[in-house]
């Protein structure tokens, strides 16, 4: 199962880079088209890792990040003010990675009593 997830994560990275390259080069149509499978793959990774918190929370942060990034891109492409929705998604990504760090990483360490 984890090998399949790693493969999908590795396939997802070039999709993200293609989307951002289209954004940089102002390829509006291609950037818009590539955004859908990029976000869909991030969402799928969140769904298939939902029972594995150590993989779920980082994937959730990536989903929020890509969603925010895409929102910002589309706003620039089509002259809409999407800054606040993008900011909300970036903040959600930050909260997701903080949840991962504090709940999963720190919460899983045994506590030592000093009594």
N, C-alpha and C positions, 0 to 999 in steps of 0.2 A: 504494500500500500504506500509506504513512504517513498519508494523508488518512483512510483507513478506520480506522486505529488511533486517530487523534486524535478522530474521531467517537465511537468506542467509549469512549475515555477521558472525553470530555465527557458522554456518556450515563451513565457510571458515577458521576460526581459527584453528580447528583441522587438516584440510588439510595442512595448512602451517606448523604446528608443526610436522606432519608426514614426510613431505618433508625434513625439517631440521634435524629430527632425522635420517632419511635415509642417509643424507649427513654426519652427525657426525659418524655414524656407518659404513660408506663406503658401503652402500647397493646401488650400482650404478644403477642397473636395476630398482629396485623399486623407488628410488629417481627420476630417469629420468621419469618413468611412472607417478608418482604422481605429478610431476611438471606441466604437461599439464592441468589437471583439476584445479589445484590450481591457475594458471595464468588465465585460462578461467573463473573461478568464479570471480576473481578480475576484469577482463574486463567486465563481465556481470554486476557487481555492478556499475561500472563506467557508463555503457550504461543506466541502468535503473534509475540512479540518475542524469542524465545530465541536467534535468530541475530544480534541487534542489541544488543550489550552495553550501549551507551549508553541504550537504552530498556528493556532487560531488567531491569537491577538496580534502577532506580527503581520499575518495576512490581512487582518481587519485594518490595521494601520496603512498597509499598502493600498487596500481598496479605497480608503478615504483619501489618501494622497493622490492616487490616480484620478479619482472622481473630482477632486479639487482642481488638479492640474488641467483636466479636460474641460471643466467648467470655465476656468480662466481662459483657456485656448479658444473655446467657442465664443466667449464674450469678445475677445480680441478679433476673431475672424469676422463676426457678424455684427460688430459695433453695439453690443448690449453691455450694460453694466452688471457683470456677474461677479464683481469683486467680493461683495458680502457673502453670497452663497459659497464662493470658493473659500473664503476665510473661515466660514463655519465648518466646511469639510476638512480643511487643514487642522483646525482646532480639534475636531473629532478624531483625526488621525493621531494627534499628539496625546489626547486622552487615552486612546486605545493602546498606544505603546507604553504610556505610563501605567496603565492597568497591567500590562504584561510585566513590566519591570517590578512593580510593587506587589502585585497579588501573586504572580506566578514565581518569579525569581526570588524575591525576598521572603514571601510567604511560605515557600517550600523549604527554607532553611530551618533546621531545628533551633529552638530557642534554648538558651542556657540559663538556668536559675542560679542566681548569685547568693541564694540563702544558705 
